[in-house]
Amino acid sequence: MKPIQYGSLFSGVGAFEEALQDLGIPYDLAFFCEVDKYATKAYCQAHDIEPERNLGDITQVDLSSLPKKLDLITYGFPCQDISVAGKGKGFEHNGEQTRSGLFYNAMDVIEATDPSIAIAENVKNLVSKKFTEEFGIVLGSLEMAGYENHWKVLNSCDYGIPQNRQRVFIVSLKGGENLENSLFYFEDPRPLYLCLGDILEPIVAEKYYLSDKCISGFLAHNEKHKAKGTGFIWKVRDRGGAC
């Protein structure tokens, strides 16, 4: 199989890259883009990539230097300003672009590199009524660039992972109305046969135990979010309740 030409934005430690490897899809990395130095170090070690291939701050990328006609770009733009746990600023606040507004910069890279496929991942709240405008901007920007969008909120527990984690995925195919809908579909959910206890290590070094100070901090965190009504509550569960 010929390697696909791939670009990675907001790369973190490379979750999309790991998925490609798990699926046996070979790729040539044109670039990755990560501003956090620790995530960059982990990314390079995990995927055997030179740090020089990092574009760094996405707001400072020289678009004219990027390769053209990539096969795939993945981008999980920051969720802080659209997350339930955030302050709900959206893409812009007081005339300034927010962290979540870095979607615009991702869109600049997509338009400059013209990938055949662009895949985005973000929090479920992006498709809520509160952020109708922002989600419309995302889909509309991609459509104006010639993409046909397929999106769906997926939960990791429906795909073999014992974790309740809902995220919206947007798969954008270049070609617009000339593409047939049958070219892409989201896989149907499948039964979950694992529980958390199946993947936890049986023996954990004491250094990984929570200190009394950490536990006190988590309890204070509970009270803070309980007052906000956000629902982000920390709970203690014993090993027997891991399933």
VOBA-1610 file (N, C-alpha, C; in pm, whole numbers, padded with zeros to 5 digits, always signed):
BEGIN
Met+00084-00120+00000Met+00000+00000+00000Met+00088+00125+00000Lys+00059+00216-00090Lys+00136+00339-00099Lys+00104+00430+00020Pro+00206+00485+00086Pro+00181+00572+00203Pro+00100+00695+00164Ile+00007+00731+00249Ile-00067+00855+00226Ile+00017+00972+00273Gln-00006+01089+00215Gln+00062+01211+00254Gln-00022+01279+00361Tyr+00033+01296+00479Tyr-00046+01328+00598Tyr+00008+01451+00671Gly-00085+01537+00714Gly-00049+01652+00797Gly-00130+01650+00925Ser-00066+01681+01038Ser-00129+01670+01169Ser-00128+01806+01238Leu-00245+01855+01278Leu-00257+01982+01348Leu-00305+01959+01490Phe-00262+02047+01584Phe-00295+02030+01726Phe-00264+01885+01766Ser-00143+01844+01740Ser-00106+01703+01738Ser-00107+01634+01873Gly-00080+01709+01982Gly-00072+01644+02111Gly+00036+01537+02109Val+00003+01417+02156Val+00098+01307+02151Val+00073+01215+02033Gly-00024+01252+01947Gly-00044+01179+01823Gly-00147+01068+01827Ala-00268+01099+01874Ala-00374+00998+01880Ala-00419+00955+01740Phe-00434+01051+01650Phe-00474+01016+01513Phe-00366+00929+01447Glu-00241+00963+01473Glu-00130+00886+01417Glu-00133+00742+01468Glu-00163+00726+01596Glu-00173+00592+01654Glu-00285+00513+01588Ala-00396+00581+01558Ala-00508+00515+01491Ala-00467+00466+01352Leu-00395+00548+01278Leu-00348+00507+01146Leu-00260+00384+01156Gln-00172+00383+01255Gln-00084+00268+01273Gln-00163+00143+01310Asp-00262+00159+01399Asp-00344+00044+01440Asp-00421-00014+01321Leu-00460+00074+01228Leu-00536+00030+01111Leu-00447-00022+00999Gly-00316-00012+01019Gly-00223-00059+00917Gly-00217+00030+00795Ile-00244+00161+00815Ile-00239+00256+00703Ile-00105+00327+00705Pro-00018+00299+00610Pro+00113+00367+00608Pro+00098+00514+00570Tyr+00181+00599+00629Tyr+00173+00741+00595Tyr+00311+00805+00599Asp+00326+00907+00516Asp+00443+00994+00520Asp+00399+01124+00586Leu+00459+01158+00697Leu+00420+01278+00770Leu+00481+01401+00706Ala+00397+01486+00649Ala+00444+01610+00589Ala+00484+01710+00697Phe+00405+01713+00805Phe+00433+01801+00918Phe+00342+01765+01033Phe+00384+01805+01153Phe+00290+01805+01265Phe+00296+01944+01327Cys+00199+01976+01410Cys+00186+02112+01460Cys+00143+02107+01606Glu+00235+02139+01695Glu+00207+02134+01838Glu+00290+02241+01910Val+00224+02322+01993Val+00290+02433+02059Val+00347+02395+02195Asp+00292+02292+02259Asp+00337+02253+02392Asp+00466+02172+02383Lys+00569+02214+02454Lys+00700+02150+02440Lys+00703+02008+02494Tyr+00623+01981+02598Tyr+00622+01847+02655Tyr+00547+01750+02564Ala+00435+01795+02509Ala+00361+01712+02413Ala+00447+01686+02289Thr+00521+01788+02246Thr+00608+01773+02130Thr+00715+01667+02154Lys+00774+01670+02272Lys+00877+01571+02306Lys+00818+01431+02307Ala+00699+01416+02367Ala+00634+01285+02371Ala+00597+01239+02231Tyr+00547+01332+02148Tyr+00509+01298+02012Tyr+00629+01244+01934Cys+00740+01314+01942Cys+00859+01275+01866Cys+00912+01140+01911Gln+00908+01115+02042Gln+00955+00987+02093Gln+00861+00873+02054Ala+00731+00900+02063Ala+00632+00795+02035Ala+00628+00756+01888His+00654+00853+01799His+00639+00827+01656His+00770+00836+01578Asp+00881+00849+01653Asp+01014+00855+01591Asp+01022+00964+01484Ile+00984+01084+01525Ile+00980+01199+01434Ile+01075+01306+01484Glu+01143+01372+01392Glu+01235+01479+01428Glu+01157+01604+01471Pro+01201+01671+01578Pro+01132+01792+01625Pro+01125+01901+01520Glu+01219+01900+01426Glu+01222+02003+01322Glu+01101+01997+01230Arg+01027+01888+01234Arg+00908+01877+01147Arg+00787+01941+01211Asn+00804+01995+01330Asn+00695+02061+01400Asn+00678+02204+01348Leu+00556+02239+01309Leu+00527+02375+01264Leu+00520+02472+01381Gly+00502+02419+01503Gly+00498+02506+01621Gly+00365+02580+01634Asp+00373+02706+01665Asp+00255+02791+01684Asp+00178+02803+01553Ile+00055+02754+01552Ile-00023+02751+01428Ile-00054+02892+01377Thr-00053+02991+01466Thr-00081+03127+01422Thr+00037+03189+01348Gln+00153+03124+01354Gln+00275+03178+01293Gln+00322+03096+01174Val+00240+03003+01127Val+00281+02915+01017Val+00290+02992+00886Asp+00399+02968+00812Asp+00414+03025+00678Asp+00335+02937+00581Leu+00216+02980+00546Leu+00128+02898+00463Leu+00187+02870+00325Ser+00266+02961+00275Ser+00322+02945+00141Ser+00427+02834+00136Ser+00477+02793+00251Ser+00581+02691+00255Ser+00525+02550+00269Leu+00394+02538+00286Leu+00334+02407+00310Leu+00317+02328+00181Pro+00326+02195+00189Pro+00306+02111+00070Pro+00161+02117+00023Lys+00141+02092-00105Lys+00007+02097-00163Lys-00047+01955-00185Lys-00178+01947-00194Lys-00247+01823-00230Lys-00214+01707-00135Leu-00229+01731-00006Leu-00215+01621+00088Leu-00332+01525+00075Asp-00314+01404+00126Asp-00423+01309+00129Asp-00512+01328+00252Leu-00450+01363+00364Leu-00525+01370+00489Leu-00467+01474+00583Ile-00556+01550+00648Ile-00519+01636+00760Ile-00614+01604+00875Thr-00559+01593+00994Thr-00642+01577+01114Thr-00620+01697+01205Tyr-00726+01738+01273Tyr-00714+01856+01358Tyr-00818+01852+01470Gly-00771+01855+01593Gly-00859+01864+01709Gly-00838+01999+01774Phe-00896+02102+01716Phe-00869+02239+01765Phe-00915+02255+01909Pro-00854+02346+01984Pro-00878+02358+02130Pro-01025+02372+02166Cys-01063+02305+02274Cys-01204+02301+02314Cys-01235+02394+02431Gln-01132+02460+02488Gln-01153+02531+02615Gln-01269+02630+02612Asp-01291+02695+02500Asp-01392+02801+02496Asp-01527+02754+02444Ile-01539+02624+02421Ile-01669+02567+02385Ile-01706+02450+02476Ser-01615+02409+02563Ser-01641+02299+02654Ser-01739+02339+02763Val-01814+02242+02815Val-01904+02266+02928Val-01825+02318+03048Ala-01701+02271+03062Ala-01618+02312+03175Ala-01555+02449+03155Gly-01565+02506+03035Gly-01504+02634+03007Gly-01597+02752+03033Lys-01557+02869+02984Lys-01634+02991+03009Lys-01727+03026+02893Gly-01731+02940+02792Gly-01828+02958+02684Gly-01807+03080+02598Lys-01681+03114+02572Lys-01652+03235+02493Lys-01668+03214+02343Gly-01676+03089+02299Gly-01689+03064+02157Gly-01559+03087+02082Phe-01568+03127+01958Phe-01450+03149+01874Phe-01393+03290+01889Glu-01476+03384+01932Glu-01432+03523+01949Glu-01495+03581+02074His-01421+03670+02142His-01472+03733+02263His-01411+03872+02274Asn-01498+03971+02287Asn-01453+04111+02296Asn-01362+04148+02179Gly-01397+04099+02063Gly-01323+04135+01942Gly-01193+04060+01923Glu-01163+03963+02009Glu-01039+03888+01998Glu-01067+03740+01978Gln-00980+03676+01903Gln-00993+03533+01880Gln-00957+03456+02006Thr-01039+03358+02041Thr-01014+03274+02158Thr-00926+03155+02119Arg-00898+03071+02218Arg-00820+02949+02189Arg-00897+02858+02095Ser-01028+02845+02117Ser-01108+02763+02027Ser-01117+02825+01888Gly-01097+02956+01882Gly-01096+03025+01753Gly-00977+02988+01666Leu-00885+02908+01719Leu-00774+02859+01637Leu-00825+02769+01524Phe-00955+02738+01527Phe-01014+02670+01411Phe-00986+02749+01284Tyr-00993+02882+01291Tyr-00970+02965+01173Tyr-00831+02940+01115Asn-00732+02925+01204Asn-00595+02900+01158Asn-00583+02760+01098Ala-00656+02664+01157Ala-00658+02530+01099Ala-00718+02535+00959Met-00821+02615+00943Met-00886+02628+00813Met-00791+02689+00711Asp-00708+02783+00754Asp-00607+02842+00665Asp-00511+02734+00614Val-00470+02645+00704Val-00378+02538+00666Val-00448+02440+00571Ile-00573+02410+00599Ile-00648+02319+00512Ile-00660+02377+00371Glu-00692+02504+00362Glu-00705+02568+00231Glu-00570+02573+00159Ala-00462+02591+00235Ala-00329+02600+00174Ala-00278+02466+00124Thr-00313+02358+00193Thr-00261+02225+00158Thr-00360+02141+00077Asp-00486+02179+00076Asp-00588+02116-00008Asp-00592+01964+00007Pro-00611+01914+00129Pro-00614+01768+00147Pro-00741+01707+00089Ser-00733+01581+00051Ser-00850+01510+00002Ser-00950+01486+00113Ile-00898+01463+00235Ile-00981+01437+00352Ile-00930+01519+00470Ala-01022+01579+00544Ala-00987+01649+00668Ala-01078+01594+00777Ile-01019+01555+00889Ile-01096+01497+00999Ile-01073+01580+01126Ala-01184+01628+01183Ala-01179+01706+01306Ala-01244+01627+01419Glu-01196+01652+01540Glu-01255+01594+01661Glu-01265+01703+01765Asn-01379+01707+01835Asn-01394+01807+01941Asn-01502+01763+02039Val-01524+01845+02141Val-01621+01810+02244Val-01764+01814+02189Lys-01850+01736+02251Lys-01989+01726+02210Lys-02058+01863+02214Asn-02014+01949+02305Asn-02080+02079+02323Asn-02072+02168+02200Leu-01981+02137+02109Leu-01970+02215+01985Leu-02100+02210+01905Val-02175+02100+01916Val-02299+02087+01838Val-02423+02122+01921Ser-02403+02182+02038Ser-02516+02224+02122Ser-02578+02352+02067Lys-02696+02386+02117Lys-02765+02508+02073Lys-02683+02633+02104Lys-02609+02629+02214Lys-02531+02746+02253Lys-02428+02783+02148Phe-02374+02683+02080Phe-02268+02710+01983Phe-02312+02679+01840Thr-02440+02704+01814Thr-02493+02686+01678Thr-02415+02770+01578Glu-02383+02894+01616Glu-02309+02983+01525Glu-02171+02928+01495Glu-02100+02884+01600Glu-01964+02833+01581Glu-01963+02706+01496Phe-02056+02616+01524Phe-02060+02493+01445Phe-02097+02523+01300Gly-02183+02622+01281Gly-02216+02664+01146Gly-02096+02721+01073Ile-02011+02793+01147Ile-01888+02847+01088Ile-01797+02733+01043Val-01784+02630+01128Val-01699+02516+01094Val-01747+02449+00966Leu-01875+02410+00963Leu-01927+02341+00846Leu-01929+02430+00723Gly-01969+02557+00743Gly-01977+02649+00631Gly-01841+02678+00570Ser-01739+02694+00654Ser-01603+02721+00604Ser-01552+02605+00520Leu-01577+02484+00568Leu-01533+02366+00494Leu-01610+02351+00363Glu-01739+02378+00365Glu-01819+02369+00243Glu-01772+02471+00139Met-01740+02592+00186Met-01692+02695+00093Met-01558+02656+00032Ala-01481+02573+00104Ala-01352+02528+00052Ala-01366+02404-00036Gly-01491+02360-00057Gly-01515+02250-00150Gly-01529+02113-00086Tyr-01562+02109+00043Tyr-01573+01981+00113Tyr-01718+01943+00141Glu-01741+01813+00139Glu-01868+01758+00182Glu-01847+01702+00322Asn-01930+01747+00417Asn-01910+01712+00557Asn-02002+01600+00603His-01946+01511+00681His-02021+01407+00751His-01982+01420+00897Trp-02080+01437+00986Trp-02045+01451+01128Trp-02139+01370+01215Lys-02085+01333+01332Lys-02165+01254+01426Lys-02098+01258+01562Val-02179+01259+01668Val-02128+01248+01804Val-02111+01099+01836Leu-01989+01059+01869Leu-01958+00920+01899Leu-01916+00908+02045Asn-01949+00794+02104Asn-01910+00766+02242Asn-01812+00650+02241Ser-01699+00666+02308Ser-01595+00564+02305Ser-01643+00429+02357Cys-01742+00430+02448Cys-01791+00303+02502Cys-01869+00222+02398Asp-01905+00285+02287Asp-01973+00214+02179Asp-01876+00150+02081Tyr-01744+00170+02106Tyr-01645+00119+02012Tyr-01530+00048+02084Gly-01568-00024+02189Gly-01472-00114+02252Gly-01392-00060+02368Ile-01413+00066+02407Ile-01336+00128+02514Ile-01425+00149+02637Pro-01388+00098+02754Pro-01472+00115+02874Pro-01460+00256+02934Gln-01508+00352+02858Gln-01504+00492+02901Gln-01622+00565+02836Asn-01692+00643+02915Asn-01802+00723+02862Asn-01746+00858+02817Arg-01710+00868+02690Arg-01644+00989+02638Arg-01707+01022+02503Gln-01790+01124+02502Gln-01860+01165+02379Gln-01785+01278+02309Arg-01761+01258+02182Arg-01692+01358+02102Arg-01757+01366+01964Val-01756+01486+01906Val-01807+01501+01771Val-01691+01484+01673Phe-01713+01405+01570Phe-01615+01386+01463Phe-01674+01443+01334Ile-01592+01518+01264Ile-01633+01577+01136Ile-01539+01527+01028Val-01592+01449+00936Val-01513+01397+00825Val-01550+01476+00700Ser-01453+01545+00644Ser-01477+01633+00529Ser-01405+01578+00407Leu-01483+01552+00301Leu-01429+01493+00180Leu-01426+01597+00069Lys-01311+01612+00005Lys-01299+01711-00103Lys-01379+01664-00224Gly-01459+01754-00279Gly-01535+01718-00397Gly-01679+01764-00392Gly-01725+01798-00270Gly-01858+01855-00255Gly-01968+01766-00309Glu-02057+01824-00385Glu-02175+01752-00433Glu-02143+01647-00538Asn-02020+01647-00588Asn-01983+01546-00687Asn-01956+01411-00623Leu-01945+01408-00490Leu-01921+01284-00419Leu-02053+01213-00388Glu-02051+01082-00390Glu-02167+01004-00351Glu-02161+00980-00201Asn-02276+00988-00135Asn-02281+00969+00009Asn-02228+00833+00052Ser-02234+00734-00039Ser-02190+00600-00004Ser-02039+00591+00016Leu-01966+00695-00018Leu-01821+00692-00002Leu-01780+00689+00144Phe-01866+00738+00232Phe-01830+00740+00374Phe-01952+00710+00460Tyr-01927+00638+00569Tyr-02031+00617+00669Tyr-01964+00594+00803Phe-02035+00628+00910Phe-01986+00601+01044Phe-02023+00458+01082Glu-01929+00389+01139Glu-01953+00250+01179Glu-02059+00243+01288Asp-02144+00143+01281Asp-02247+00123+01384Asp-02182+00086+01517Pro-02244+00126+01628Pro-02193+00086+01761Pro-02191-00066+01774Arg-02101-00113+01859Arg-02092-00256+01884Arg-02091-00283+02034Pro-02126-00404+02076Pro-02132-00434+02219Pro-01998-00414+02288Leu-02003-00371+02412Leu-01883-00351+02493Leu-01859-00475+02579Tyr-01745-00537+02560Tyr-01713-00659+02633Tyr-01608-00636+02743Leu-01558-00516+02755Leu-01457-00485+02855Leu-01514-00393+02961Cys-01459-00401+03081Cys-01486-00301+03183Cys-01352-00245+03227Leu-01355-00138+03304Leu-01231-00071+03343Leu-01137-00167+03416Gly-01194-00256+03498Gly-01112-00350+03572Gly-01031-00443+03483Asp-01074-00462+03358Asp-01001-00550+03266Asp-00871-00489+03216Ile-00860-00357+03222Ile-00741-00293+03165Ile-00655-00223+03269Leu-00701-00215+03394Leu-00619-00157+03499Leu-00507-00253+03539Glu-00391-00200+03571Glu-00280-00283+03617Glu-00311-00335+03758Pro-00282-00461+03785Pro-00316-00517+03916Pro-00231-00463+04030Ile-00107-00426+04000Ile-00017-00372+04102Ile+00035-00237+04054Val+00016-00135+04135Val+00056+00002+04099Val+00152+00055+04205Ala+00260+00115+04162Ala+00358+00170+04254Ala+00295+00277+04342Glu+00340+00283+04467Glu+00280+00375+04564Glu+00295+00521+04522Lys+00397+00550+04442Lys+00419+00689+04399Lys+00303+00742+04316Tyr+00221+00652+04262Tyr+00108+00695+04181Tyr-00020+00712+04264Tyr-00014+00683+04392Tyr-00131+00701+04477Tyr-00157+00850+04498Leu-00282+00885+04517Leu-00316+01024+04545Leu-00278+01059+04689Ser-00217+01175+04704Ser-00183+01223+04837Ser-00307+01284+04903Asp-00300+01304+05034Asp-00411+01368+05104Asp-00435+01508+05049Lys-00327+01575+05009Lys-00339+01710+04953Lys-00416+01706+04821Cys-00386+01607+04737Cys-00456+01594+04609Cys-00604+01565+04630Ile-00631+01476+04724Ile-00771+01440+04751Ile-00849+01561+04800Ser-00785+01640+04887Ser-00851+01763+04935Ser-00878+01858+04819Gly-00784+01865+04726Gly-00803+01951+04609Gly-00917+01905+04521Phe-00928+01773+04503Phe-01038+01719+04424Phe-01172+01746+04490Leu-01177+01733+04623Leu-01303+01759+04694Leu-01343+01905+04681Ala-01242+01995+04688Ala-01270+02137+04669Ala-01318+02163+04526His-01260+02091+04431His-01302+02099+04291His-01449+02058+04277Asn-01487+01952+04349Asn-01627+01907+04347Asn-01722+02018+04390Glu-01688+02081+04501Glu-01775+02187+04554Glu-01786+02303+04457Lys-01674+02337+04394Lys-01672+02448+04299Lys-01763+02421+04181His-01752+02301+04123His-01834+02270+04006His-01977+02237+04043Lys-01999+02188+04165Lys-02135+02166+04211Lys-02210+02298+04218Ala-02140+02403+04265Ala-02200+02536+04273Ala-02230+02592+04133Lys-02143+02558+04036Lys-02162+02604+03898Lys-02270+02524+03826Gly-02294+02402+03877Gly-02390+02315+03811Gly-02339+02253+03684Thr-02206+02239+03672Thr-02149+02186+03548Thr-02148+02034+03543Gly-02156+01970+03658Gly-02160+01824+03659Gly-02025+01756+03659Phe-01916+01834+03664Phe-01783+01774+03665Phe-01745+01739+03809Ile-01781+01619+03851Ile-01762+01577+03990Ile-01666+01459+03997Trp-01573+01466+04091Trp-01478+01358+04113Trp-01535+01259+04212Lys-01532+01131+04178Lys-01585+01028+04265Lys-01479+00921+04292Val-01477+00871+04412Val-01387+00762+04448Val-01458+00630+04423Arg-01390+00538+04352Arg-01446+00406+04327Arg-01340+00302+04361Asp-01383+00195+04429Asp-01287+00090+04459Asp-01272-00002+04339Arg-01173-00089+04348Arg-01143-00178+04235Arg-01261-00268+04200Gly-01337-00307+04303Gly-01451-00393+04279Gly-01561-00326+04200Gly-01563-00191+04202Gly-01666-00119+04129Gly-01618-00070+03994Ala-01501-00120+03950Ala-01443-00072+03826Ala-01519-00118+03703Cys-01608-00213+03719Cys-01688-00259+03605Cys-01821-00187+03600
//
